[in-house]
């Protein structure tokens, strides 16, 4: 594997994550509105529906990651998954807003989640494949920078397109995903050597290794990932409904909120990777957890009228409200957490098992994405449709993640490739 850090190659690889981010940002912003306004589903059913993608992913992404470690083809071990999953996902994503009855809507979204789960782990595993350990935080910063650009385009441009025609943001997502997959295929060449050639432990054997290890750092990292994604995904699934039904914002302005957070995530993606390299990944992540918990708790304690107060109207960002002034620095804090977490997990192992440990990362993050929206949907329902409840549970989950990270001793960058 190359010893030097190739910025250009990593930026091109980032288009894969760009495509994933565009799809899910549009999906998370507007599918809840379809479910509530078009199909009249209750909050608890919406919460369950918004976890169906993660229920499928938890069964698909981890074993696909391990499968991609073992696969050998003329175009590489990761690329076949991208060339199959991305086009199918793009096609059915464009059909979602056209579905006029719930069964057809479910058929389209189900096919989408299966196809997206099929190629996400392999495209993410490509980063450590082509990047030495000591540069993986910076590389993950670039990958997430591209993902953040996808989030911004999907949220801000997508919201404007949604106001013109509800089909347009979905069709934009389909086109950009195809483009992203083609760029990765034509410009990223996988390494010809994959590390150790002997048979490697599968995902569950690797998890048992971590459980039996006297140093519980690996388990603590994975459970911390579970809790901070529990905090984040629970909010993400209900952010547009929280903004429209609690704060009193319009659908278009509510859809832009993810973009406001995503913009600052993008701006801080590279600095977060550099911080992780210089200060240490554990310290950087822990600091991000503290900042994010404080900001989300601020959403809970501030009155809805204050949160909905307009502050400015800016190009691309559209109407900026007080709520955005808390979400924007939360995007910085989320970058500090998210940029450095995958490198910590893959640096628990060797090159031959990168896909397997990437699968473990997604096993825990995806399981939390199943629990989070369901738990928050239940809490909203039992509190009389009080969407503000989710802004109280999120900081509590973040504090649990902080406690877990305080006991982590491994996962920092090594100088070996």
SEBA-850821 format. One record per residue (C-alpha): x, y, z. Coordinates in pm, 1 decimal. Example, Ala and Ser with C-alpha at 12.3 -4.5 7.8 and 13.67 -1.06 7.14 Angstrom:
! residues 2
<xx->1230.0 yy->-450.0 zz->780.0>
<xx->1367.0 yy->-106.0 zz->714.0>
! end
This chain:
! residues 417
<xx->0.0 yy->0.0 zz->0.0>
<xx->115.6 yy->355.2 zz->-65.6>
<xx->300.5 yy->519.1 zz->222.6>
<xx->218.7 yy->878.3 zz->134.5>
<xx->-117.1 yy->1046.4 zz->162.7>
<xx->-285.7 yy->1112.1 zz->-173.4>
<xx->-536.8 yy->1394.8 zz->-123.3>
<xx->-666.0 yy->1378.0 zz->-480.2>
<xx->-742.8 yy->1008.3 zz->-460.7>
<xx->-926.9 yy->1049.4 zz->-130.6>
<xx->-1134.2 yy->1338.8 zz->-267.1>
<xx->-1238.4 yy->1120.6 zz->-561.4>
<xx->-1322.8 yy->833.7 zz->-327.3>
<xx->-1532.0 yy->1081.2 zz->-128.4>
<xx->-1780.4 yy->1095.0 zz->-416.1>
<xx->-1900.3 yy->750.2 zz->-308.1>
<xx->-1993.9 yy->881.8 zz->35.1>
<xx->-2130.4 yy->1193.7 zz->-135.7>
<xx->-2382.3 yy->974.7 zz->-320.2>
<xx->-2484.1 yy->793.5 zz->-2.2>
<xx->-2533.2 yy->1123.2 zz->182.6>
<xx->-2747.7 yy->1280.0 zz->-90.0>
<xx->-2986.4 yy->984.9 zz->-88.1>
<xx->-3029.9 yy->964.5 zz->288.5>
<xx->-3053.4 yy->1338.6 zz->348.5>
<xx->-3342.1 yy->1374.0 zz->104.1>
<xx->-3496.3 yy->1054.8 zz->241.5>
<xx->-3476.4 yy->1165.5 zz->607.6>
<xx->-3601.6 yy->1517.3 zz->533.9>
<xx->-3903.6 yy->1444.4 zz->315.1>
<xx->-4016.2 yy->1084.1 zz->367.0>
<xx->-4144.7 yy->1168.4 zz->721.2>
<xx->-4349.4 yy->1449.9 zz->566.7>
<xx->-4497.1 yy->1206.5 zz->311.3>
<xx->-4580.0 yy->959.6 zz->587.8>
<xx->-4745.9 yy->1222.5 zz->807.0>
<xx->-4920.4 yy->1435.4 zz->544.5>
<xx->-4979.7 yy->1195.6 zz->253.2>
<xx->-5045.6 yy->868.0 zz->435.2>
<xx->-5157.2 yy->1006.3 zz->777.2>
<xx->-4935.1 yy->780.4 zz->989.1>
<xx->-4892.4 yy->841.1 zz->1363.1>
<xx->-4555.6 yy->951.6 zz->1513.0>
<xx->-4484.7 yy->605.6 zz->1651.3>
<xx->-4545.9 yy->445.2 zz->1309.3>
<xx->-4332.7 yy->711.4 zz->1141.0>
<xx->-4054.4 yy->636.2 zz->1387.7>
<xx->-4076.8 yy->266.4 zz->1304.3>
<xx->-4087.5 yy->331.5 zz->930.1>
<xx->-3778.9 yy->552.3 zz->949.3>
<xx->-3586.1 yy->262.0 zz->1102.3>
<xx->-3673.3 yy->6.3 zz->833.9>
<xx->-3362.7 yy->104.0 zz->636.7>
<xx->-3150.3 yy->38.0 zz->942.5>
<xx->-3321.5 yy->-291.5 zz->1023.9>
<xx->-3224.6 yy->-415.8 zz->678.6>
<xx->-2879.1 yy->-260.0 zz->700.9>
<xx->-2794.7 yy->-431.7 zz->1029.2>
<xx->-2840.6 yy->-768.2 zz->858.2>
<xx->-2673.5 yy->-667.6 zz->530.6>
<xx->-2390.8 yy->-418.4 zz->592.2>
<xx->-2174.8 yy->-615.4 zz->841.5>
<xx->-2172.4 yy->-947.9 zz->649.0>
<xx->-2126.2 yy->-762.4 zz->318.2>
<xx->-1820.5 yy->-592.0 zz->470.4>
<xx->-1672.1 yy->-929.6 zz->566.1>
<xx->-1768.9 yy->-1072.4 zz->224.6>
<xx->-1589.2 yy->-787.8 zz->49.7>
<xx->-1272.5 yy->-873.1 zz->249.0>
<xx->-1275.7 yy->-1222.4 zz->94.9>
<xx->-1395.0 yy->-1136.5 zz->-257.5>
<xx->-1141.9 yy->-1134.8 zz->-541.5>
<xx->-1241.8 yy->-1003.3 zz->-887.9>
<xx->-1055.4 yy->-834.1 zz->-1177.0>
<xx->-1200.6 yy->-496.8 zz->-1069.8>
<xx->-1126.3 yy->-544.4 zz->-699.0>
<xx->-1298.8 yy->-670.3 zz->-386.2>
<xx->-1512.4 yy->-360.3 zz->-310.7>
<xx->-1607.1 yy->-231.6 zz->-656.4>
<xx->-1862.6 yy->-501.7 zz->-757.9>
<xx->-2085.8 yy->-405.5 zz->-465.1>
<xx->-2080.8 yy->-39.7 zz->-569.6>
<xx->-2163.6 yy->-116.8 zz->-933.8>
<xx->-2464.3 yy->-328.4 zz->-833.9>
<xx->-2605.2 yy->-137.0 zz->-536.7>
<xx->-2575.9 yy->224.4 zz->-655.1>
<xx->-2773.7 yy->202.2 zz->-984.0>
<xx->-3057.4 yy->0.0 zz->-827.7>
<xx->-3080.4 yy->242.3 zz->-535.8>
<xx->-3081.4 yy->544.4 zz->-766.3>
<xx->-3361.2 yy->400.7 zz->-980.1>
<xx->-3605.4 yy->321.3 zz->-700.1>
<xx->-3523.3 yy->643.9 zz->-515.2>
<xx->-3657.2 yy->840.7 zz->-809.4>
<xx->-3983.7 yy->644.4 zz->-792.1>
<xx->-4056.1 yy->713.6 zz->-422.0>
<xx->-4244.9 yy->1046.5 zz->-461.8>
<xx->-4451.2 yy->898.3 zz->-747.4>
<xx->-4596.6 yy->623.4 zz->-524.8>
<xx->-4958.8 yy->716.9 zz->-454.3>
<xx->-5051.5 yy->424.9 zz->-227.9>
<xx->-4871.0 yy->304.0 zz->83.1>
<xx->-4788.6 yy->-52.3 zz->-39.9>
<xx->-4614.9 yy->85.8 zz->-351.1>
<xx->-4438.3 yy->345.5 zz->-137.4>
<xx->-4314.7 yy->68.2 zz->92.5>
<xx->-4199.4 yy->-140.8 zz->-204.4>
<xx->-3988.7 yy->145.5 zz->-338.5>
<xx->-3836.8 yy->236.5 zz->-3.1>
<xx->-3767.8 yy->-129.9 zz->81.7>
<xx->-3579.5 yy->-183.7 zz->-243.2>
<xx->-3389.2 yy->138.1 zz->-180.2>
<xx->-3275.9 yy->39.1 zz->167.8>
<xx->-3166.3 yy->-307.6 zz->53.5>
<xx->-2960.9 yy->-175.0 zz->-236.7>
<xx->-2804.0 yy->108.8 zz->-34.3>
<xx->-2706.5 yy->-129.1 zz->246.4>
<xx->-2541.9 yy->-352.3 zz->-12.6>
<xx->-2280.3 yy->-97.1 zz->-120.9>
<xx->-2226.4 yy->134.0 zz->177.3>
<xx->-1976.3 yy->-76.7 zz->375.6>
<xx->-1755.6 yy->-160.4 zz->72.1>
<xx->-1732.4 yy->203.4 zz->-39.9>
<xx->-1640.2 yy->315.9 zz->313.9>
<xx->-1387.5 yy->30.0 zz->352.3>
<xx->-1203.5 yy->161.1 zz->46.1>
<xx->-1068.6 yy->451.1 zz->254.5>
<xx->-852.5 yy->244.9 zz->494.0>
<xx->-768.7 yy->13.6 zz->201.7>
<xx->-576.2 yy->292.6 zz->28.4>
<xx->-471.7 yy->502.6 zz->332.9>
<xx->-196.6 yy->433.2 zz->590.1>
<xx->-305.2 yy->432.1 zz->955.0>
<xx->-147.4 yy->765.9 zz->1051.5>
<xx->-346.4 yy->947.8 zz->781.2>
<xx->-686.7 yy->785.0 zz->831.1>
<xx->-837.9 yy->1062.7 zz->1043.6>
<xx->-746.7 yy->1319.8 zz->777.4>
<xx->-874.0 yy->1087.1 zz->504.9>
<xx->-1198.9 yy->1028.5 zz->691.4>
<xx->-1226.1 yy->1406.2 zz->724.6>
<xx->-1209.2 yy->1438.8 zz->346.1>
<xx->-1457.2 yy->1152.5 zz->295.7>
<xx->-1701.2 yy->1314.9 zz->537.6>
<xx->-1635.1 yy->1654.7 zz->382.3>
<xx->-1768.1 yy->1512.0 zz->56.9>
<xx->-2054.7 yy->1348.2 zz->242.9>
<xx->-2129.9 yy->1683.0 zz->404.3>
<xx->-2132.3 yy->1853.0 zz->65.1>
<xx->-2386.6 yy->1590.9 zz->-38.7>
<xx->-2591.2 yy->1668.4 zz->273.2>
<xx->-2585.3 yy->2042.2 zz->201.1>
<xx->-2683.6 yy->2001.4 zz->-162.8>
<xx->-2959.5 yy->1757.9 zz->-73.1>
<xx->-3092.0 yy->1971.7 zz->213.0>
<xx->-3063.5 yy->2325.8 zz->80.1>
<xx->-3098.4 yy->2274.7 zz->-295.1>
<xx->-3333.8 yy->1981.8 zz->-233.4>
<xx->-3562.4 yy->2196.6 zz->-17.3>
<xx->-3581.9 yy->2462.1 zz->-289.2>
<xx->-3659.2 yy->2192.9 zz->-547.3>
<xx->-3919.5 yy->2040.8 zz->-312.3>
<xx->-4101.2 yy->2374.2 zz->-300.6>
<xx->-4108.4 yy->2373.3 zz->-681.9>
<xx->-4209.1 yy->2006.9 zz->-723.2>
<xx->-4190.8 yy->1728.2 zz->-462.7>
<xx->-4040.2 yy->1493.4 zz->-723.1>
<xx->-3737.8 yy->1708.4 zz->-802.4>
<xx->-3514.8 yy->1647.6 zz->-495.6>
<xx->-3554.3 yy->1270.7 zz->-540.2>
<xx->-3466.0 yy->1286.9 zz->-908.1>
<xx->-3167.4 yy->1505.8 zz->-824.7>
<xx->-3055.7 yy->1243.6 zz->-570.5>
<xx->-3082.4 yy->965.1 zz->-827.1>
<xx->-2872.7 yy->1150.3 zz->-1085.3>
<xx->-2602.5 yy->1251.4 zz->-837.0>
<xx->-2573.7 yy->897.2 zz->-699.8>
<xx->-2515.1 yy->750.9 zz->-1046.2>
<xx->-2254.5 yy->1019.0 zz->-1116.0>
<xx->-2079.0 yy->953.1 zz->-784.0>
<xx->-2060.4 yy->575.9 zz->-841.2>
<xx->-1915.5 yy->625.8 zz->-1190.8>
<xx->-1647.2 yy->863.1 zz->-1062.0>
<xx->-1539.2 yy->611.8 zz->-795.9>
<xx->-1532.1 yy->328.0 zz->-1049.1>
<xx->-1326.5 yy->510.7 zz->-1311.1>
<xx->-1079.5 yy->693.5 zz->-1085.9>
<xx->-1019.8 yy->471.2 zz->-780.8>
<xx->-800.9 yy->166.2 zz->-829.3>
<xx->-806.1 yy->-83.8 zz->-545.7>
<xx->-474.4 yy->-217.1 zz->-409.3>
<xx->-364.8 yy->-552.7 zz->-545.1>
<xx->-244.5 yy->-674.7 zz->-204.5>
<xx->-498.2 yy->-724.2 zz->71.8>
<xx->-282.0 yy->-805.1 zz->372.4>
<xx->-260.5 yy->-1152.0 zz->523.9>
<xx->-367.4 yy->-1426.9 zz->287.2>
<xx->-473.0 yy->-1689.9 zz->538.8>
<xx->-835.5 yy->-1726.5 zz->642.6>
<xx->-940.7 yy->-1444.6 zz->873.9>
<xx->-1202.9 yy->-1452.9 zz->1153.4>
<xx->-1549.7 yy->-1341.6 zz->1044.3>
<xx->-1742.3 yy->-1054.5 zz->1199.0>
<xx->-1887.5 yy->-1248.4 zz->1492.2>
<xx->-1554.8 yy->-1417.6 zz->1566.8>
<xx->-1392.7 yy->-1072.9 zz->1562.3>
<xx->-1657.9 yy->-944.4 zz->1803.2>
<xx->-1592.2 yy->-1240.8 zz->2035.4>
<xx->-1221.6 yy->-1152.6 zz->2025.4>
<xx->-1300.5 yy->-802.8 zz->2145.3>
<xx->-1530.8 yy->-937.7 zz->2417.5>
<xx->-1264.2 yy->-1179.6 zz->2543.4>
<xx->-981.0 yy->-926.7 zz->2529.1>
<xx->-861.7 yy->-818.7 zz->2873.9>
<xx->-847.0 yy->-462.9 zz->2737.1>
<xx->-1208.9 yy->-364.6 zz->2673.8>
<xx->-1119.0 yy->-61.7 zz->2459.9>
<xx->-1266.2 yy->-218.4 zz->2145.3>
<xx->-1599.3 yy->-291.7 zz->2313.1>
<xx->-1609.7 yy->50.8 zz->2477.9>
<xx->-1553.8 yy->221.9 zz->2139.7>
<xx->-1830.2 yy->18.8 zz->1975.6>
<xx->-2081.5 yy->84.8 zz->2253.9>
<xx->-1988.3 yy->454.3 zz->2259.4>
<xx->-2064.1 yy->460.4 zz->1886.2>
<xx->-2400.0 yy->300.0 zz->1963.8>
<xx->-2491.1 yy->570.9 zz->2216.5>
<xx->-2379.8 yy->876.0 zz->2021.9>
<xx->-2560.4 yy->753.8 zz->1710.5>
<xx->-2860.5 yy->680.4 zz->1932.2>
<xx->-2856.4 yy->1047.8 zz->2023.1>
<xx->-2799.8 yy->1173.2 zz->1668.9>
<xx->-3026.2 yy->950.9 zz->1460.0>
<xx->-3320.6 yy->989.2 zz->1696.0>
<xx->-3308.1 yy->1364.4 zz->1636.0>
<xx->-3235.3 yy->1332.2 zz->1264.3>
<xx->-3545.9 yy->1124.3 zz->1194.6>
<xx->-3776.1 yy->1378.2 zz->1362.4>
<xx->-3599.1 yy->1708.6 zz->1295.1>
<xx->-3837.1 yy->1828.8 zz->1023.1>
<xx->-4142.4 yy->1728.6 zz->1228.3>
<xx->-3991.2 yy->1887.6 zz->1541.8>
<xx->-3931.4 yy->2208.7 zz->1347.5>
<xx->-4276.2 yy->2220.9 zz->1184.3>
<xx->-4497.4 yy->2098.7 zz->1469.5>
<xx->-4308.4 yy->2228.0 zz->1777.9>
<xx->-4110.2 yy->2528.8 zz->1658.4>
<xx->-4371.8 yy->2628.3 zz->1396.4>
<xx->-4148.9 yy->2650.5 zz->1088.1>
<xx->-4253.9 yy->2592.3 zz->727.1>
<xx->-4175.3 yy->2262.3 zz->554.0>
<xx->-3910.2 yy->2427.7 zz->335.2>
<xx->-3731.7 yy->2599.9 zz->624.9>
<xx->-3748.4 yy->2281.6 zz->831.9>
<xx->-3591.2 yy->2085.3 zz->548.0>
<xx->-3300.7 yy->2331.1 zz->538.9>
<xx->-3205.6 yy->2272.7 zz->903.3>
<xx->-3010.1 yy->1957.8 zz->821.6>
<xx->-2816.4 yy->2165.9 zz->569.9>
<xx->-2735.3 yy->2429.3 zz->832.1>
<xx->-2587.4 yy->2161.2 zz->1057.1>
<xx->-2426.7 yy->1989.9 zz->759.6>
<xx->-2257.6 yy->2309.6 zz->638.3>
<xx->-2059.3 yy->2343.5 zz->959.1>
<xx->-1991.4 yy->1970.6 zz->962.0>
<xx->-1835.5 yy->2017.5 zz->618.3>
<xx->-1636.9 yy->2326.6 zz->719.1>
<xx->-1491.7 yy->2143.9 zz->1017.8>
<xx->-1446.2 yy->1797.9 zz->861.5>
<xx->-1079.0 yy->1847.6 zz->772.2>
<xx->-988.2 yy->2035.8 zz->1094.1>
<xx->-1156.6 yy->1758.9 zz->1295.6>
<xx->-935.3 yy->1500.3 zz->1127.2>
<xx->-625.7 yy->1710.3 zz->1194.7>
<xx->-729.9 yy->1754.2 zz->1558.5>
<xx->-770.5 yy->1379.3 zz->1588.5>
<xx->-419.0 yy->1329.0 zz->1452.5>
<xx->-254.2 yy->1592.2 zz->1673.4>
<xx->-451.2 yy->1586.3 zz->1999.7>
<xx->-554.3 yy->1221.4 zz->1979.5>
<xx->-877.9 yy->1069.8 zz->1855.5>
<xx->-1018.0 yy->993.9 zz->2202.2>
<xx->-968.1 yy->1349.4 zz->2331.3>
<xx->-1116.0 yy->1501.3 zz->2015.0>
<xx->-1421.5 yy->1274.8 zz->2023.0>
<xx->-1481.6 yy->1332.7 zz->2395.2>
<xx->-1463.2 yy->1710.6 zz->2351.3>
<xx->-1713.9 yy->1690.2 zz->2065.7>
<xx->-1952.9 yy->1486.5 zz->2280.2>
<xx->-1949.3 yy->1748.1 zz->2557.7>
<xx->-2010.5 yy->2037.1 zz->2315.7>
<xx->-2289.0 yy->1860.2 zz->2129.0>
<xx->-2468.9 yy->1753.0 zz->2448.7>
<xx->-2471.0 yy->2112.9 zz->2574.4>
<xx->-2605.9 yy->2250.1 zz->2244.9>
<xx->-2885.6 yy->1993.7 zz->2211.5>
<xx->-2985.6 yy->2055.1 zz->2572.8>
<xx->-3007.4 yy->2421.2 zz->2474.7>
<xx->-3276.2 yy->2325.7 zz->2220.3>
<xx->-3470.0 yy->2159.3 zz->2501.4>
<xx->-3466.4 yy->2452.3 zz->2743.2>
<xx->-3523.8 yy->2740.1 zz->2499.8>
<xx->-3890.0 yy->2829.2 zz->2423.5>
<xx->-4027.4 yy->2733.6 zz->2081.7>
<xx->-4099.1 yy->3097.9 zz->2000.7>
<xx->-3733.8 yy->3184.3 zz->2062.5>
<xx->-3605.7 yy->2894.9 zz->1851.9>
<xx->-3832.7 yy->2996.8 zz->1563.4>
<xx->-3725.7 yy->3362.6 zz->1567.4>
<xx->-3578.0 yy->3464.9 zz->1228.4>
<xx->-3221.3 yy->3594.2 zz->1243.8>
<xx->-3122.6 yy->3646.9 zz->879.5>
<xx->-3188.5 yy->3540.4 zz->524.3>
<xx->-2872.1 yy->3428.9 zz->348.3>
<xx->-2792.2 yy->3304.6 zz->-2.5>
<xx->-2822.1 yy->2925.1 zz->-28.0>
<xx->-2891.1 yy->2889.6 zz->346.4>
<xx->-3228.1 yy->3060.6 zz->312.5>
<xx->-3401.9 yy->3172.5 zz->631.7>
<xx->-3178.5 yy->3134.1 zz->938.0>
<xx->-3355.6 yy->3105.2 zz->1274.5>
<xx->-3229.8 yy->3086.1 zz->1631.7>
<xx->-3254.8 yy->2705.2 zz->1617.3>
<xx->-2992.2 yy->2712.7 zz->1340.8>
<xx->-2750.9 yy->2902.6 zz->1565.7>
<xx->-2745.4 yy->2594.8 zz->1791.0>
<xx->-2743.4 yy->2338.5 zz->1510.3>
<xx->-2449.3 yy->2500.3 zz->1331.0>
<xx->-2194.7 yy->2453.2 zz->1615.3>
<xx->-2353.4 yy->2113.0 zz->1676.1>
<xx->-2233.1 yy->2031.5 zz->1324.3>
<xx->-1877.7 yy->2117.3 zz->1434.7>
<xx->-1910.3 yy->1895.2 zz->1741.1>
<xx->-2052.2 yy->1610.4 zz->1530.9>
<xx->-1750.9 yy->1637.7 zz->1299.1>
<xx->-1514.9 yy->1600.2 zz->1596.9>
<xx->-1700.3 yy->1283.0 zz->1696.4>
<xx->-1782.8 yy->1125.1 zz->1362.8>
<xx->-1461.4 yy->1193.3 zz->1168.8>
<xx->-1243.7 yy->1012.6 zz->1421.3>
<xx->-1464.3 yy->717.0 zz->1512.8>
<xx->-1424.3 yy->492.0 zz->1207.2>
<xx->-1041.9 yy->530.1 zz->1208.5>
<xx->-1040.1 yy->421.2 zz->1573.8>
<xx->-1235.1 yy->105.1 zz->1487.7>
<xx->-1030.6 yy->1.2 zz->1182.9>
<xx->-706.6 yy->63.9 zz->1372.5>
<xx->-807.6 yy->-209.7 zz->1614.1>
<xx->-719.7 yy->-460.5 zz->1338.7>
<xx->-502.0 yy->-527.8 zz->1031.2>
<xx->-550.7 yy->-452.0 zz->661.6>
<xx->-691.0 yy->-798.2 zz->582.6>
<xx->-987.8 yy->-739.2 zz->817.1>
<xx->-1070.4 yy->-375.0 zz->743.2>
<xx->-1405.5 yy->-462.9 zz->582.5>
<xx->-1497.1 yy->-686.9 zz->876.9>
<xx->-1425.3 yy->-415.0 zz->1134.9>
<xx->-1597.8 yy->-155.1 zz->918.1>
<xx->-1893.8 yy->-394.8 zz->935.5>
<xx->-1868.4 yy->-396.9 zz->1316.7>
<xx->-1875.4 yy->-16.6 zz->1310.7>
<xx->-2194.5 yy->-28.8 zz->1107.4>
<xx->-2341.6 yy->-306.9 zz->1320.2>
<xx->-2338.6 yy->-84.2 zz->1628.0>
<xx->-2418.0 yy->245.8 zz->1454.4>
<xx->-2703.0 yy->89.8 zz->1256.8>
<xx->-2853.1 yy->-88.1 zz->1556.1>
<xx->-2861.4 yy->247.2 zz->1735.9>
<xx->-3029.7 yy->399.3 zz->1429.9>
<xx->-3302.1 yy->136.5 zz->1470.1>
<xx->-3351.8 yy->200.8 zz->1840.1>
<xx->-3325.6 yy->581.3 zz->1824.7>
<xx->-3622.6 yy->676.3 zz->1602.4>
<xx->-3842.7 yy->405.6 zz->1755.2>
<xx->-3761.0 yy->515.5 zz->2108.5>
<xx->-3813.8 yy->880.8 zz->2026.2>
<xx->-4135.3 yy->808.5 zz->1837.2>
<xx->-4262.1 yy->625.9 zz->2146.3>
<xx->-4157.9 yy->910.3 zz->2376.8>
<xx->-4324.1 yy->1170.1 zz->2153.6>
<xx->-4647.1 yy->967.0 zz->2154.3>
<xx->-4663.2 yy->904.1 zz->2529.7>
<xx->-4588.0 yy->1270.8 zz->2605.0>
<xx->-4885.1 yy->1391.7 zz->2400.5>
<xx->-4694.3 yy->1451.3 zz->2075.8>
<xx->-4432.6 yy->1667.6 zz->2251.5>
<xx->-4150.1 yy->1666.6 zz->1997.6>
<xx->-3929.2 yy->1859.3 zz->2239.0>
<xx->-3880.9 yy->1538.9 zz->2442.4>
<xx->-3617.3 yy->1411.4 zz->2199.5>
<xx->-3395.8 yy->1709.6 zz->2283.1>
<xx->-3374.9 yy->1587.4 zz->2643.7>
<xx->-3295.2 yy->1220.4 zz->2578.9>
<xx->-3020.4 yy->1297.6 zz->2327.2>
<xx->-2782.1 yy->1469.0 zz->2575.0>
<xx->-2831.1 yy->1180.1 zz->2819.0>
<xx->-2718.8 yy->927.1 zz->2556.6>
<xx->-2420.4 yy->1147.8 zz->2471.0>
<xx->-2310.9 yy->1152.8 zz->2834.9>
<xx->-2316.6 yy->771.0 zz->2842.4>
<xx->-2097.6 yy->770.6 zz->2530.4>
<xx->-1858.2 yy->1011.6 zz->2703.4>
<xx->-1826.0 yy->779.1 zz->3004.4>
<xx->-1747.3 yy->487.7 zz->2772.6>
<xx->-1480.1 yy->685.9 zz->2583.9>
<xx->-1301.5 yy->778.0 zz->2906.5>
<xx->-1195.7 yy->412.6 zz->2944.5>
<xx->-1065.4 yy->365.8 zz->2587.0>
<xx->-690.9 yy->298.0 zz->2555.9>
<xx->-658.2 yy->178.6 zz->2192.7>
<xx->-756.1 yy->295.6 zz->1844.4>
<xx->-511.9 yy->583.1 zz->1804.8>
<xx->-308.7 yy->617.1 zz->1484.8>
<xx->-2.7 yy->401.4 zz->1436.8>
<xx->295.9 yy->480.5 zz->1217.2>
<xx->276.7 yy->142.5 zz->1043.3>
<xx->61.3 yy->122.7 zz->728.9>
! end
